[in-house]
């Protein structure tokens, strides 16, 4: 695998009840504690294209695309379905206690996999985490409340809306190639349907019980947040840190919600200092 857009793709597939999941591992022969990277929405494993190779220098790094995201298939995506998928993949990979890193709804997925579905973890890293209510943004709440209308929206108008939405994932300007990599997954009528199916599965019911159990976490935990996150404000990161026993909060100045995209070098430095 390379970090080039034209060649980025996860090479393997695992058939699970939640879908056929695209997976890969970098640095499989390295001796360090394994890491599992879980992306959020509206992204895919491409989000980790800088982070994963850097960490894989001294440890195995496992990547996957959430069901219906990237190159994974699935039906009726949801936080709980993603969490069950992650727990099953950790078992499939034979990992005893990996470090679990989650971004956006990937953080909710990681926490639910660990707390509800028993996925083992050596440590947790939660990046711009969609966990504490309200984590569904106002724009997404509107889409979710009017799914039929958005399904009937002419595709060129829908594409313009999604483009504007994706551009707010960063505090600066999203690289043109990266923007295309995210938007291509939602191109055309099929992509429009995919996006709306994903939004339909967003429910805070799948995080309320997780939030109620955050005090049960006993492994080292770090919260990392873009100071200029326009989707989920830094105050949510502070509140999440306070709800997690012994957790540390790392704030990245000048970065927005897609922290692995906009400040990958800083995130890599934080992870290298934190990882066992």
N, C-alpha and C positions, 0 to 999 in steps of 0.2 A: 504494500500500500504506500502511496505517496500523498503529499499534501496538495497536489495539483487538482484543481476542480475537475478536469477532464478524466482523471483516473481514480478519484476518490470513490471507493465503494467497498462495502464490507463483503468479504469473500465467501463466508459460510452461511448456511441456513439451518435453523433448528425448528422442527415442526412441534408446536405446542397447542393446547386447546384454545389459546387466545389468538393463534395465527401462525403463519410461517415467518419466523423472526430472522432478520439479517444480523449476523454477528461476526466478530473478528477478534483476534488477540495480537497485540504487538509485544515484542520482547518476551515471548513465551519461555525462552530458556534462561531468562535473567533470574537472579536469586532473591530479589527483594520481595516484600509483601505485595501481593496482587492488588490492583486497583480496578474497580468497575466504574465506568463513566456513563451516566444516564442523562441524556439531553431532555429538553422540555419542548415547549411549543411557541411559535410555529417553526420548529427547526428539525434537525435530524443529526445523525452522528457527525456530519460535516462540521458541526459547531466545534468539535474537539480536534480538528485537523492539525492545529499547532500544539495543543496541550498533550495529546496522546503520544506522539513520537518523542517528545521531550522527556516525559515520565518513563517511557519504555526503555530508556538507556540503561536503567538499573533494576527494572521490575516488570512483571507481566502487566499489561494494560488491556482490559477487556472492554469492548465497545459493542453497542447494539442499537438498533432502531426500534423505537416504540411501535407497537402494532398500529398499522395504517400510516406510519410516518416513514420517511426515507424509502428503503427497499423492503420494508416489512409489510406483510398483508395482515388482515384481521377483520373483525366484525364488531361493531358497536364499541369503539374504544372508550375507556374510562380509567380513572386513577386506580381503582381497585384492579381492573384488568391488567394495567401496566405493572402494578405491584406483584400480582400473581405471576406475571411473566418474568419479572426480575428474580423473584424467589426461585422459580423453576430453572432459570438460566444459571444461577449460582450453584444449584444442585447439579445441573448438567455439566458445568465446568469443573465440578469437584473442588470448589473453593471452601476451605474451612472457616476462614475469618478474613475476608478481603476488606480493604478500605472502600467504602461506598461514597461516590461523589455524585451529587445530583444538582441539576440546574433547573430553575423554574418549576414546572410540574414534575420534572425529574426528581426534584428534592422531595416533593410529596410522595412520589412513587417509591423513593428510597426509604423514607421513614415508614410508610405503610408496609412495605415488604419486610422491614426489620421488626416493627412492633406488632403487626397484625398477622403476618404470614411466616414469621419465624426465621427470616433470612439472617444468617450470621454476619457480624461485622466486627472488624478490629477497630475501626474508627469511622466517623461520618464527616463529610464536608458538604455543606448546604450553600449553594450559590444563588443569590437573588431568588430565594425560595418562594414558590407559590404554595404556602402552607396555612398561614394565619388568615382568618376571614377579615375582610373580603379580599380574596386573591383573584377572583374573576374580575378583570378590568371592566370599566363602564362600557367601553365599546363592545367588548365581547358579551356582556350581559344583554346589550341591545340586540345583537345578532341572535343570541340564544332565545330571546323572547319573541323573535319574529323570523324563525327559521323558514317558514313557508314563503314569506316575502323574499328573503334572500335567495332561496332556491330558484325563484322565478326572475330574479334580477338579471338583465342582460349581462353576458359574461364580460364584455369590455368594461362595463361599469363596476362589476364586482372586482375585476383585476385591478382597476385603479384604486379601489378602496383598500384592497389587501396590500398593494404597493405602499400606499401612504402609511398603513398600519405597521408594516415591517420596518419602514424607515425610522419609526420612533423607538426601535429596540436599542438604538445607540444614542449616546449624547452628541457625538460628532456626525460624520457622514459614513454611511455603510459603503464599503468597497463595492464597486459595480459588479465584479465577478461573484462576490459573496451574496449580494442582493439577488442576483440571478439564480444562484444555487438554492436559495430558500424559496423564491417565488416560482421557480419552475415546477416545484412539487405541487403547486396549486393552479397550474395553467390549464386553460380550457374548461369545458363543462365537467369533465371528470375530476379535475383538480378542485373546482368549485364545490362539487359534491363531497369530495374528501375533506375539505376544510370544514364544511358545515356539519358533517358527521362527527368530526373531532370536537367541534364546539358543542354539539348536542350532548356529548359525554362529560362535559365539565360540570361537576356538581360538588359543592362544598360538603355534602353529606359524607364523602369519602375522605375528608380531612378532619372533620369534627372529632371523631373518636381518636384519631391520631394525636390531635392537639391535646386532648384530655389525658393522653398517656405519655406526653413528652418527659415528664418527671421520672419515668421508668428507665430512661436511657442511661446506661452506665459507662459506655465507651467514650473515649475522647471525641469531642465534637467541635468543629469550627464552622462559623457562619461567615461568608464572604459576600460583600455587597458593593455594587456600583453606587457611588455617592449621588449620581445624577440619574438614577433609575426612574424613568417616567411611568413605568408600569406598576411597580410595587415600591413604594417609597422606603427610604432608609429607615424610617421609624418602625416599619414592619420587621426589618432586620434586627433592630435593637430589641424589640419586643420578643422576637424569636430567641435571640441570645439569652434574654432574661428568663425565658421559659425552659431552657435546657440546662441541666445541672453542670456547672463547671465549664460551659461553652465559652469560646473566645469569638469576638467579632473583629473582622478585618475589613476596613472600608477602603475602597479604591477610588481616589479622587479622579474626577473628569471622565468617569465611565458610566454607561447606562446599564440597561437590563441585560443585554447580550454581552456580559462581561468576558466570557471565553473568546468572543469574537473581537471585542474592542480593546481588551487589555490582557491578551493571552500571556505576555511575558510576565506581567505582575502576578497573574494567577498562578503561573508555573512556579514562580519564586515562593509564593505563599505555600503552595502544595509541597514543594520540596522541603521546606522548613518544618512542615507539620507531619508529613508522612513518616510512619515508623520504618 
